[in-house]
């Protein structure tokens, strides 16, 4: 019925808003990580968990570390209506999925700095951001 469809759309918008908050919080988290010339790690130190995440992204999407992009949808935004509104699909794809990609790229840039500085503390601090945003990118 029309009432059920309206409620579904309200739920979809609420879920989209919650996801947007999580993505923004992760962007702030990444921005707050400070890389220092700590010299506490041996040159070439790489986190196995971070390496594994980038290996999964490469295997599934063919993307090299740092070269992440929003893939085009294989269908129109409104193709899933009435179950998922076209507006929700457009927001989800162009804002949420893109948000994961933007945050993953930002975290990857900080990771390059941390690796160059041999800053294990910063590398470890970036792990949650890389897993969250890399996983979000993969899941979409």
N, CA, C and O atoms as a GROMACS GRO file, in nm:
protein
  560
    1UNK      N    1   0.084  -0.118   0.000
    1UNK     CA    2   0.000   0.000   0.000
    1UNK      C    3   0.088   0.124   0.000
    1UNK      O    4   0.209   0.117   0.021
    2UNK      N    5   0.025   0.238  -0.024
    2UNK     CA    6   0.098   0.364  -0.025
    2UNK      C    7   0.161   0.396   0.108
    2UNK      O    8   0.271   0.451   0.113
    3UNK      N    9   0.092   0.362   0.217
    3UNK     CA   10   0.145   0.390   0.351
    3UNK      C   11   0.270   0.307   0.376
    3UNK      O   12   0.368   0.357   0.431
    4UNK      N   13   0.268   0.179   0.334
    4UNK     CA   14   0.385   0.093   0.353
    4UNK      C   15   0.504   0.144   0.271
    4UNK      O   16   0.617   0.144   0.319
    5UNK      N   17   0.477   0.186   0.149
    5UNK     CA   18   0.584   0.239   0.064
    5UNK      C   19   0.643   0.364   0.126
    5UNK      O   20   0.765   0.382   0.128
    6UNK      N   21   0.557   0.452   0.178
    6UNK     CA   22   0.606   0.574   0.245
    6UNK      C   23   0.694   0.539   0.365
    6UNK      O   24   0.797   0.603   0.386
    7UNK      N   25   0.653   0.439   0.443
    7UNK     CA   26   0.732   0.399   0.560
    7UNK      C   27   0.866   0.340   0.518
    7UNK      O   28   0.968   0.365   0.582
    8UNK      N   29   0.865   0.261   0.412
    8UNK     CA   30   0.990   0.204   0.361
    8UNK      C   31   1.084   0.317   0.320
    8UNK      O   32   1.203   0.313   0.352
    9UNK      N   33   1.032   0.416   0.249
    9UNK     CA   34   1.115   0.529   0.206
    9UNK      C   35   1.170   0.605   0.327
    9UNK      O   36   1.286   0.645   0.327
   10UNK      N   37   1.087   0.626   0.429
   10UNK     CA   38   1.133   0.693   0.550
   10UNK      C   39   1.246   0.614   0.616
   10UNK      O   40   1.346   0.672   0.660
   11UNK      N   41   1.230   0.483   0.622
   11UNK     CA   42   1.335   0.397   0.680
   11UNK      C   43   1.464   0.405   0.598
   11UNK      O   44   1.573   0.410   0.653
   12UNK      N   45   1.450   0.407   0.465
   12UNK     CA   46   1.567   0.415   0.378
   12UNK      C   47   1.640   0.547   0.399
   12UNK      O   48   1.763   0.550   0.404
   13UNK      N   49   1.564   0.656   0.411
   13UNK     CA   50   1.628   0.786   0.435
   13UNK      C   51   1.696   0.789   0.571
   13UNK      O   52   1.805   0.844   0.584
   14UNK      N   53   1.634   0.730   0.672
   14UNK     CA   54   1.693   0.726   0.806
   14UNK      C   55   1.823   0.645   0.804
   14UNK      O   56   1.923   0.686   0.864
   15UNK      N   57   1.822   0.531   0.735
   15UNK     CA   58   1.943   0.450   0.724
   15UNK      C   59   2.053   0.525   0.649
   15UNK      O   60   2.170   0.520   0.687
   16UNK      N   61   2.014   0.595   0.543
   16UNK     CA   62   2.111   0.673   0.467
   16UNK      C   63   2.172   0.782   0.553
   16UNK      O   64   2.292   0.808   0.545
   17UNK      N   65   2.091   0.846   0.635
   17UNK     CA   66   2.142   0.952   0.724
   17UNK      C   67   2.240   0.895   0.826
   17UNK      O   68   2.343   0.955   0.852
   18UNK      N   69   2.208   0.779   0.883
   18UNK     CA   70   2.298   0.714   0.980
   18UNK      C   71   2.432   0.679   0.915
   18UNK      O   72   2.538   0.699   0.974
   19UNK      N   73   2.425   0.627   0.793
   19UNK     CA   74   2.547   0.590   0.722
   19UNK      C   75   2.630   0.715   0.690
   19UNK      O   76   2.752   0.712   0.699
   20UNK      N   77   2.563   0.823   0.654
   20UNK     CA   78   2.634   0.947   0.624
   20UNK      C   79   2.709   0.998   0.747
   20UNK      O   80   2.821   1.047   0.735
   21UNK      N   81   2.648   0.987   0.862
   21UNK     CA   82   2.713   1.030   0.987
   21UNK      C   83   2.839   0.947   1.011
   21UNK      O   84   2.943   1.002   1.046
   22UNK      N   85   2.829   0.815   0.994
   22UNK     CA   86   2.945   0.727   1.016
   22UNK      C   87   3.059   0.761   0.920
   22UNK      O   88   3.175   0.761   0.959
   23UNK      N   89   3.026   0.790   0.796
   23UNK     CA   90   3.128   0.824   0.697
   23UNK      C   91   3.195   0.957   0.733
   23UNK      O   92   3.317   0.969   0.723
   24UNK      N   93   3.116   1.055   0.773
   24UNK     CA   94   3.173   1.185   0.814
   24UNK      C   95   3.262   1.170   0.938
   24UNK      O   96   3.368   1.232   0.946
   25UNK      N   97   3.218   1.090   1.034
   25UNK     CA   98   3.299   1.068   1.154
   25UNK      C   99   3.432   1.003   1.119
   25UNK      O  100   3.535   1.038   1.177
   26UNK      N  101   3.431   0.910   1.024
   26UNK     CA  102   3.555   0.844   0.985
   26UNK      C  103   3.647   0.942   0.913
   26UNK      O  104   3.768   0.935   0.930
   27UNK      N  105   3.591   1.033   0.834
   27UNK     CA  106   3.673   1.134   0.767
   27UNK      C  107   3.743   1.222   0.871
   27UNK      O  108   3.861   1.254   0.856
   28UNK      N  109   3.672   1.261   0.975
   28UNK     CA  110   3.731   1.342   1.082
   28UNK      C  111   3.839   1.263   1.155
   28UNK      O  112   3.943   1.319   1.192
   29UNK      N  113   3.815   1.135   1.176
   29UNK     CA  114   3.913   1.049   1.243
   29UNK      C  115   4.044   1.046   1.164
   29UNK      O  116   4.151   1.063   1.221
   30UNK      N  117   4.034   1.025   1.032
   30UNK     CA  118   4.153   1.018   0.948
   30UNK      C  119   4.227   1.152   0.950
   30UNK      O  120   4.350   1.155   0.961
   31UNK      N  121   4.153   1.262   0.940
   31UNK     CA  122   4.216   1.394   0.941
   31UNK      C  123   4.293   1.418   1.071
   31UNK      O  124   4.393   1.489   1.071
   32UNK      N  125   4.247   1.361   1.180
   32UNK     CA  126   4.309   1.383   1.310
   32UNK      C  127   4.435   1.303   1.336
   32UNK      O  128   4.502   1.326   1.436
   33UNK      N  129   4.468   1.210   1.249
   33UNK     CA  130   4.588   1.128   1.269
   33UNK      C  131   4.710   1.209   1.226
   33UNK      O  132   4.718   1.258   1.114
   34UNK      N  133   4.804   1.220   1.317
   34UNK     CA  134   4.926   1.297   1.291
   34UNK      C  135   5.041   1.199   1.269
   34UNK      O  136   5.068   1.114   1.353
   35UNK      N  137   5.107   1.213   1.155
   35UNK     CA  138   5.223   1.130   1.124
   35UNK      C  139   5.347   1.205   1.169
   35UNK      O  140   5.366   1.322   1.137
   36UNK      N  141   5.432   1.134   1.243
   36UNK     CA  142   5.555   1.195   1.293
   36UNK      C  143   5.675   1.115   1.245
   36UNK      O  144   5.665   0.995   1.217
   37UNK      N  145   5.786   1.180   1.236
   37UNK     CA  146   5.911   1.111   1.203
   37UNK      C  147   5.956   1.035   1.327
   37UNK      O  148   6.053   1.072   1.393
   38UNK      N  149   5.883   0.930   1.356
   38UNK     CA  150   5.907   0.857   1.481
   38UNK      C  151   6.030   0.768   1.475
   38UNK      O  152   6.100   0.750   1.574
   39UNK      N  153   6.055   0.711   1.359
   39UNK     CA  154   6.169   0.623   1.347
   39UNK      C  155   6.162   0.501   1.437
   39UNK      O  156   6.264   0.445   1.475
   40UNK      N  157   6.040   0.458   1.471
   40UNK     CA  158   6.025   0.346   1.562
   40UNK      C  159   6.011   0.213   1.489
   40UNK      O  160   6.014   0.107   1.552
   41UNK      N  161   5.996   0.217   1.360
   41UNK     CA  162   5.981   0.093   1.284
   41UNK      C  163   6.099   0.076   1.190
   41UNK      O  164   6.166   0.171   1.151
   42UNK      N  165   6.122  -0.047   1.157
   42UNK     CA  166   6.223  -0.076   1.057
   42UNK      C  167   6.170  -0.030   0.922
   42UNK      O  168   6.051  -0.045   0.894
   43UNK      N  169   6.255   0.026   0.840
   43UNK     CA  170   6.213   0.072   0.707
   43UNK      C  171   6.144  -0.042   0.633
   43UNK      O  172   6.188  -0.157   0.636
   44UNK      N  173   6.036  -0.009   0.566
   44UNK     CA  174   5.962  -0.108   0.489
   44UNK      C  175   5.859  -0.185   0.569
   44UNK      O  176   5.798  -0.279   0.517
   45UNK      N  177   5.837  -0.147   0.694
   45UNK     CA  178   5.737  -0.213   0.777
   45UNK      C  179   5.598  -0.190   0.720
   45UNK      O  180   5.562  -0.076   0.688
   46UNK      N  181   5.521  -0.298   0.706
   46UNK     CA  182   5.385  -0.290   0.653
   46UNK      C  183   5.294  -0.371   0.745
   46UNK      O  184   5.329  -0.481   0.787
   47UNK      N  185   5.178  -0.315   0.775
   47UNK     CA  186   5.080  -0.388   0.856
   47UNK      C  187   5.021  -0.501   0.773
   47UNK      O  188   4.970  -0.476   0.664
   48UNK      N  189   5.024  -0.625   0.822
   48UNK     CA  190   4.965  -0.736   0.747
   48UNK      C  191   4.815  -0.718   0.724
   48UNK      O  192   4.764  -0.756   0.619
   49UNK      N  193   4.745  -0.660   0.822
   49UNK     CA  194   4.600  -0.640   0.806
   49UNK      C  195   4.571  -0.537   0.698
   49UNK      O  196   4.477  -0.553   0.620
   50UNK      N  197   4.650  -0.431   0.694
   50UNK     CA  198   4.631  -0.330   0.590
   50UNK      C  199   4.664  -0.389   0.454
   50UNK      O  200   4.590  -0.368   0.357
   51UNK      N  201   4.773  -0.462   0.445
   51UNK     CA  202   4.810  -0.526   0.319
   51UNK      C  203   4.701  -0.621   0.271
   51UNK      O  204   4.672  -0.628   0.152
   52UNK      N  205   4.640  -0.694   0.364
   52UNK     CA  206   4.534  -0.787   0.330
   52UNK      C  207   4.411  -0.714   0.275
   52UNK      O  208   4.350  -0.760   0.178
   53UNK      N  209   4.375  -0.601   0.336
   53UNK     CA  210   4.260  -0.525   0.288
   53UNK      C  211   4.283  -0.478   0.145
   53UNK      O  212   4.195  -0.491   0.060
   54UNK      N  213   4.401  -0.424   0.117
   54UNK     CA  214   4.430  -0.378  -0.018
   54UNK      C  215   4.437  -0.496  -0.117
   54UNK      O  216   4.402  -0.480  -0.234
   55UNK      N  217   4.481  -0.611  -0.071
   55UNK     CA  218   4.482  -0.730  -0.157
   55UNK      C  219   4.340  -0.772  -0.193
   55UNK      O  220   4.313  -0.810  -0.307
   56UNK      N  221   4.247  -0.764  -0.096
   56UNK     CA  222   4.107  -0.797  -0.124
   56UNK      C  223   4.048  -0.698  -0.224
   56UNK      O  224   3.979  -0.739  -0.318
   57UNK      N  225   4.075  -0.571  -0.205
   57UNK     CA  226   4.023  -0.469  -0.297
   57UNK      C  227   4.076  -0.494  -0.437
   57UNK      O  228   4.002  -0.485  -0.534
   58UNK      N  229   4.205  -0.525  -0.448
   58UNK     CA  230   4.264  -0.552  -0.578
   58UNK      C  231   4.202  -0.676  -0.642
   58UNK      O  232   4.172  -0.675  -0.761
   59UNK      N  233   4.184  -0.781  -0.563
   59UNK     CA  234   4.128  -0.905  -0.617
   59UNK      C  235   3.983  -0.887  -0.663
   59UNK      O  236   3.944  -0.939  -0.768
   60UNK      N  237   3.904  -0.814  -0.586
   60UNK     CA  238   3.762  -0.798  -0.618
   60UNK      C  239   3.736  -0.690  -0.722
   60UNK      O  240   3.650  -0.707  -0.809
   61UNK      N  241   3.809  -0.580  -0.714
   61UNK     CA  242   3.778  -0.463  -0.797
   61UNK      C  243   3.888  -0.431  -0.898
   61UNK      O  244   3.867  -0.347  -0.987
   62UNK      N  245   4.003  -0.495  -0.886
   62UNK     CA  246   4.113  -0.468  -0.977
   62UNK      C  247   4.179  -0.333  -0.953
   62UNK      O  248   4.248  -0.281  -1.041
   63UNK      N  249   4.158  -0.275  -0.835
   63UNK     CA  250   4.214  -0.144  -0.804
   63UNK      C  251   4.344  -0.158  -0.726
   63UNK      O  252   4.352  -0.235  -0.630
   64UNK      N  253   4.443  -0.084  -0.768
   64UNK     CA  254   4.569  -0.079  -0.694
   64UNK      C  255   4.552   0.013  -0.574
   64UNK      O  256   4.464   0.099  -0.572
   65UNK      N  257   4.636  -0.006  -0.476
   65UNK     CA  258   4.632   0.076  -0.354
   65UNK      C  259   4.640   0.225  -0.389
   65UNK      O  260   4.733   0.269  -0.456
   66UNK      N  261   4.541   0.300  -0.344
   66UNK     CA  262   4.535   0.444  -0.367
   66UNK      C  263   4.464   0.486  -0.494
   66UNK      O  264   4.433   0.604  -0.511
   67UNK      N  265   4.439   0.392  -0.585
   67UNK     CA  266   4.375   0.424  -0.713
   67UNK      C  267   4.230   0.376  -0.712
   67UNK      O  268   4.190   0.294  -0.794
   68UNK      N  269   4.153   0.428  -0.618
   68UNK     CA  270   4.016   0.383  -0.600
   68UNK      C  271   3.921   0.479  -0.668
   68UNK      O  272   3.941   0.600  -0.666
   69UNK      N  273   3.816   0.425  -0.729
   69UNK     CA  274   3.721   0.508  -0.803
   69UNK      C  275   3.581   0.450  -0.790
   69UNK      O  276   3.562   0.331  -0.768
   70UNK      N  277   3.484   0.538  -0.803
   70UNK     CA  278   3.344   0.498  -0.798
   70UNK      C  279   3.308   0.428  -0.929
   70UNK      O  280   3.311   0.491  -1.034
   71UNK      N  281   3.274   0.300  -0.924
   71UNK     CA  282   3.236   0.231  -1.047
   71UNK      C  283   3.096   0.273  -1.088
   71UNK      O  284   3.012   0.304  -1.003
   72UNK      N  285   3.069   0.275  -1.218
   72UNK     CA  286   2.933   0.310  -1.261
   72UNK      C  287   2.837   0.198  -1.224
   72UNK      O  288   2.874   0.080  -1.223
   73UNK      N  289   2.712   0.236  -1.193
   73UNK     CA  290   2.610   0.134  -1.170
   73UNK      C  291   2.578   0.067  -1.302
   73UNK      O  292   2.590   0.129  -1.408
   74UNK      N  293   2.539  -0.058  -1.297
   74UNK     CA  294   2.505  -0.132  -1.418
   74UNK      C  295   2.356  -0.121  -1.451
   74UNK      O  296   2.306  -0.189  -1.540
   75UNK      N  297   2.288  -0.033  -1.378
   75UNK     CA  298   2.144  -0.011  -1.398
   75UNK      C  299   2.111   0.131  -1.358
   75UNK      O  300   2.190   0.198  -1.290
   76UNK      N  301   1.993   0.178  -1.400
   76UNK     CA  302   1.949   0.313  -1.364
   76UNK      C  303   1.919   0.321  -1.216
   76UNK      O  304   1.887   0.220  -1.152
   77UNK      N  305   1.929   0.440  -1.160
   77UNK     CA  306   1.900   0.460  -1.018
   77UNK      C  307   1.759   0.414  -0.982
   77UNK      O  308   1.736   0.362  -0.873
   78UNK      N  309   1.664   0.434  -1.072
   78UNK     CA  310   1.524   0.399  -1.042
   78UNK      C  311   1.488   0.255  -1.076
   78UNK      O  312   1.371   0.219  -1.070
   79UNK      N  313   1.584   0.173  -1.113
   79UNK     CA  314   1.555   0.035  -1.156
   79UNK      C  315   1.501  -0.053  -1.043
   79UNK      O  316   1.438  -0.155  -1.071
   80UNK      N  317   1.525  -0.017  -0.919
   80UNK     CA  318   1.482  -0.102  -0.807
   80UNK      C  319   1.352  -0.054  -0.743
   80UNK      O  320   1.307  -0.110  -0.643
   81UNK      N  321   1.292   0.050  -0.801
   81UNK     CA  322   1.164   0.098  -0.746
   81UNK      C  323   1.057  -0.007  -0.768
   81UNK      O  324   1.062  -0.076  -0.870
   82UNK      N  325   0.961  -0.022  -0.681
   82UNK     CA  326   0.928   0.060  -0.566
   82UNK      C  327   1.002   0.016  -0.438
   82UNK      O  328   0.980   0.074  -0.332
   83UNK      N  329   1.087  -0.085  -0.448
   83UNK     CA  330   1.152  -0.138  -0.328
   83UNK      C  331   1.257  -0.042  -0.272
   83UNK      O  332   1.267  -0.023  -0.150
   84UNK      N  333   1.334   0.018  -0.359
   84UNK     CA  334   1.431   0.121  -0.321
   84UNK      C  335   1.412   0.237  -0.417
   84UNK      O  336   1.419   0.219  -0.539
   85UNK      N  337   1.387   0.354  -0.362
   85UNK     CA  338   1.358   0.469  -0.448
   85UNK      C  339   1.482   0.509  -0.527
   85UNK      O  340   1.595   0.489  -0.484
   86UNK      N  341   1.457   0.567  -0.644
   86UNK     CA  342   1.566   0.615  -0.727
   86UNK      C  343   1.650   0.720  -0.656
   86UNK      O  344   1.772   0.724  -0.673
   87UNK      N  345   1.585   0.805  -0.577
   87UNK     CA  346   1.657   0.908  -0.504
   87UNK      C  347   1.751   0.845  -0.401
   87UNK      O  348   1.866   0.888  -0.386
   88UNK      N  349   1.702   0.744  -0.331
   88UNK     CA  350   1.787   0.675  -0.233
   88UNK      C  351   1.905   0.608  -0.303
   88UNK      O  352   2.018   0.616  -0.255
   89UNK      N  353   1.880   0.544  -0.416
   89UNK     CA  354   1.990   0.478  -0.489
   89UNK      C  355   2.093   0.580  -0.534
   89UNK      O  356   2.214   0.555  -0.525
   90UNK      N  357   2.047   0.694  -0.583
   90UNK     CA  358   2.140   0.797  -0.628
   90UNK      C  359   2.223   0.851  -0.511
   90UNK      O  360   2.344   0.865  -0.522
   91UNK      N  361   2.156   0.880  -0.400
   91UNK     CA  362   2.227   0.928  -0.280
   91UNK      C  363   2.325   0.822  -0.232
   91UNK      O  364   2.440   0.852  -0.201
   92UNK      N  365   2.279   0.698  -0.227
   92UNK     CA  366   2.362   0.590  -0.176
   92UNK      C  367   2.488   0.573  -0.262
   92UNK      O  368   2.598   0.557  -0.210
   93UNK      N  369   2.469   0.576  -0.392
   93UNK     CA  370   2.582   0.554  -0.482
   93UNK      C  371   2.675   0.675  -0.489
   93UNK      O  372   2.796   0.662  -0.471
   94UNK      N  373   2.618   0.793  -0.513
   94UNK     CA  374   2.702   0.910  -0.539
   94UNK      C  375   2.753   0.978  -0.413
   94UNK      O  376   2.853   1.050  -0.418
   95UNK      N  377   2.688   0.955  -0.300
   95UNK     CA  378   2.732   1.019  -0.175
   95UNK      C  379   2.795   0.917  -0.080
   95UNK      O  380   2.910   0.935  -0.038
   96UNK      N  381   2.722   0.811  -0.048
   96UNK     CA  382   2.773   0.715   0.051
   96UNK      C  383   2.889   0.634  -0.004
   96UNK      O  384   2.997   0.630   0.056
   97UNK      N  385   2.867   0.569  -0.118
   97UNK     CA  386   2.975   0.489  -0.174
   97UNK      C  387   3.095   0.578  -0.204
   97UNK      O  388   3.209   0.542  -0.175
   98UNK      N  389   3.070   0.696  -0.262
   98UNK     CA  390   3.179   0.788  -0.290
   98UNK      C  391   3.248   0.833  -0.162
   98UNK      O  392   3.369   0.856  -0.160
   99UNK      N  393   3.171   0.845  -0.054
   99UNK     CA  394   3.229   0.882   0.075
   99UNK      C  395   3.329   0.779   0.124
   99UNK      O  396   3.436   0.814   0.175
  100UNK      N  397   3.295   0.651   0.109
  100UNK     CA  398   3.389   0.545   0.146
  100UNK      C  399   3.517   0.558   0.064
  100UNK      O  400   3.628   0.545   0.117
  101UNK      N  401   3.502   0.583  -0.064
  101UNK     CA  402   3.618   0.594  -0.153
  101UNK      C  403   3.704   0.714  -0.114
  101UNK      O  404   3.826   0.704  -0.105
  102UNK      N  405   3.639   0.829  -0.092
  102UNK     CA  406   3.715   0.949  -0.054
  102UNK      C  407   3.793   0.926   0.075
  102UNK      O  408   3.910   0.963   0.085
  103UNK      N  409   3.729   0.864   0.173
  103UNK     CA  410   3.797   0.837   0.301
  103UNK      C  411   3.908   0.735   0.284
  103UNK      O  412   4.013   0.747   0.348
  104UNK      N  413   3.887   0.635   0.200
  104UNK     CA  414   3.991   0.535   0.176
  104UNK      C  415   4.112   0.600   0.110
  104UNK      O  416   4.226   0.569   0.147
  105UNK      N  417   4.089   0.688   0.015
  105UNK     CA  418   4.200   0.758  -0.051
  105UNK      C  419   4.274   0.846   0.049
  105UNK      O  420   4.397   0.848   0.050
  106UNK      N  421   4.200   0.918   0.133
  106UNK     CA  422   4.263   1.004   0.234
  106UNK      C  423   4.346   0.921   0.332
  106UNK      O  424   4.458   0.959   0.367
  107UNK      N  425   4.291   0.808   0.376
  107UNK     CA  426   4.364   0.721   0.468
  107UNK      C  427   4.487   0.662   0.401
  107UNK      O  428   4.592   0.646   0.465
  108UNK      N  429   4.476   0.629   0.273
  108UNK     CA  430   4.590   0.573   0.200
  108UNK      C  431   4.702   0.675   0.188
  108UNK      O  432   4.820   0.641   0.200
  109UNK      N  433   4.666   0.801   0.163
  109UNK     CA  434   4.769   0.906   0.156
  109UNK      C  435   4.841   0.920   0.290
  109UNK      O  436   4.964   0.934   0.294
  110UNK      N  437   4.765   0.916   0.398
  110UNK     CA  438   4.828   0.924   0.531
  110UNK      C  439   4.914   0.801   0.557
  110UNK      O  440   5.019   0.809   0.621
  111UNK      N  441   4.870   0.686   0.507
  111UNK     CA  442   4.947   0.563   0.524
  111UNK      C  443   5.082   0.573   0.454
  111UNK      O  444   5.183   0.530   0.509
  112UNK      N  445   5.083   0.629   0.334
  112UNK     CA  446   5.208   0.648   0.261
  112UNK      C  447   5.304   0.735   0.344
  112UNK      O  448   5.423   0.706   0.354
  113UNK      N  449   5.250   0.842   0.404
  113UNK     CA  450   5.331   0.928   0.490
  113UNK      C  451   5.384   0.851   0.612
  113UNK      O  452   5.501   0.861   0.647
  114UNK      N  453   5.296   0.774   0.673
  114UNK     CA  454   5.334   0.698   0.792
  114UNK      C  455   5.441   0.594   0.760
  114UNK      O  456   5.536   0.575   0.836
  115UNK      N  457   5.426   0.528   0.646
  115UNK     CA  458   5.525   0.428   0.606
  115UNK      C  459   5.659   0.494   0.576
  115UNK      O  460   5.764   0.442   0.612
  116UNK      N  461   5.656   0.610   0.509
  116UNK     CA  462   5.780   0.681   0.478
  116UNK      C  463   5.851   0.727   0.605
  116UNK      O  464   5.974   0.733   0.611
  117UNK      N  465   5.772   0.760   0.708
  117UNK     CA  466   5.828   0.805   0.836
  117UNK      C  467   5.855   0.689   0.931
  117UNK      O  468   5.905   0.710   1.042
  118UNK      N  469   5.823   0.567   0.889
  118UNK     CA  470   5.837   0.448   0.975
  118UNK      C  471   5.759   0.466   1.105
  118UNK      O  472   5.803   0.420   1.211
  119UNK      N  473   5.644   0.531   1.097
  119UNK     CA  474   5.561   0.561   1.214
  119UNK      C  475   5.456   0.451   1.232
  119UNK      O  476   5.346   0.459   1.177
  120UNK      N  477   5.490   0.350   1.310
  120UNK     CA  478   5.401   0.237   1.333
  120UNK      C  479   5.274   0.281   1.406
  120UNK      O  480   5.166   0.228   1.381
  121UNK      N  481   5.287   0.376   1.495
  121UNK     CA  482   5.171   0.426   1.568
  121UNK      C  483   5.067   0.483   1.471
  121UNK      O  484   4.948   0.453   1.484
  122UNK      N  485   5.110   0.564   1.376
  122UNK     CA  486   5.017   0.619   1.277
  122UNK      C  487   4.962   0.509   1.187
  122UNK      O  488   4.843   0.510   1.154
  123UNK      N  489   5.046   0.413   1.148
  123UNK     CA  490   4.998   0.301   1.066
  123UNK      C  491   4.887   0.227   1.139
  123UNK      O  492   4.783   0.197   1.081
  124UNK      N  493   4.910   0.198   1.267
  124UNK     CA  494   4.808   0.128   1.346
  124UNK      C  495   4.683   0.212   1.362
  124UNK      O  496   4.572   0.159   1.360
  125UNK      N  497   4.699   0.343   1.379
  125UNK     CA  498   4.583   0.431   1.394
  125UNK      C  499   4.500   0.436   1.266
  125UNK      O  500   4.380   0.460   1.272
  126UNK      N  501   4.562   0.414   1.152
  126UNK     CA  502   4.491   0.417   1.024
  126UNK      C  503   4.418   0.287   0.994
  126UNK      O  504   4.329   0.285   0.908
  127UNK      N  505   4.452   0.180   1.062
  127UNK     CA  506   4.391   0.050   1.035
  127UNK      C  507   4.238   0.054   1.040
  127UNK      O  508   4.175   0.004   0.946
  128UNK      N  509   4.175   0.110   1.144
  128UNK     CA  510   4.028   0.112   1.145
  128UNK      C  511   3.968   0.187   1.026
  128UNK      O  512   3.867   0.145   0.971
  129UNK      N  513   4.030   0.297   0.988
  129UNK     CA  514   3.978   0.376   0.875
  129UNK      C  515   3.992   0.299   0.744
  129UNK      O  516   3.902   0.302   0.660
  130UNK      N  517   4.102   0.231   0.728
  130UNK     CA  518   4.124   0.156   0.604
  130UNK      C  519   4.029   0.036   0.598
  130UNK      O  520   3.974   0.007   0.492
  131UNK      N  521   4.011  -0.032   0.710
  131UNK     CA  522   3.918  -0.147   0.712
  131UNK      C  523   3.774  -0.101   0.692
  131UNK      O  524   3.701  -0.161   0.613
  132UNK      N  525   3.732   0.005   0.762
  132UNK     CA  526   3.594   0.054   0.753
  132UNK      C  527   3.563   0.102   0.611
  132UNK      O  528   3.463   0.061   0.552
  133UNK      N  529   3.648   0.187   0.557
  133UNK     CA  530   3.621   0.245   0.426
  133UNK      C  531   3.652   0.148   0.312
  133UNK      O  532   3.581   0.146   0.212
  134UNK      N  533   3.758   0.068   0.328
  134UNK     CA  534   3.785  -0.034   0.227
  134UNK      C  535   3.673  -0.136   0.222
  134UNK      O  536   3.631  -0.178   0.114
  135UNK      N  537   3.625  -0.177   0.340
  135UNK     CA  538   3.513  -0.271   0.346
  135UNK      C  539   3.386  -0.210   0.290
  135UNK      O  540   3.311  -0.278   0.219
  136UNK      N  541   3.361  -0.083   0.321
  136UNK     CA  542   3.244  -0.015   0.266
  136UNK      C  543   3.249  -0.008   0.115
  136UNK      O  544   3.148  -0.028   0.048
  137UNK      N  545   3.367   0.020   0.061
  137UNK     CA  546   3.385   0.024  -0.084
  137UNK      C  547   3.363  -0.114  -0.145
  137UNK      O  548   3.293  -0.128  -0.245
  138UNK      N  549   3.422  -0.216  -0.084
  138UNK     CA  550   3.405  -0.353  -0.135
  138UNK      C  551   3.259  -0.399  -0.129
  138UNK      O  552   3.210  -0.462  -0.223
  139UNK      N  553   3.191  -0.367  -0.021
  139UNK     CA  554   3.053  -0.414  -0.004
  139UNK      C  555   2.955  -0.349  -0.100
  139UNK      O  556   2.845  -0.400  -0.121
  140UNK      N  557   2.994  -0.239  -0.159
  140UNK     CA  558   2.903  -0.174  -0.251
  140UNK      C  559   2.927  -0.224  -0.392
  140UNK      O  560   2.859  -0.180  -0.485
   0.00000   0.00000   0.00000
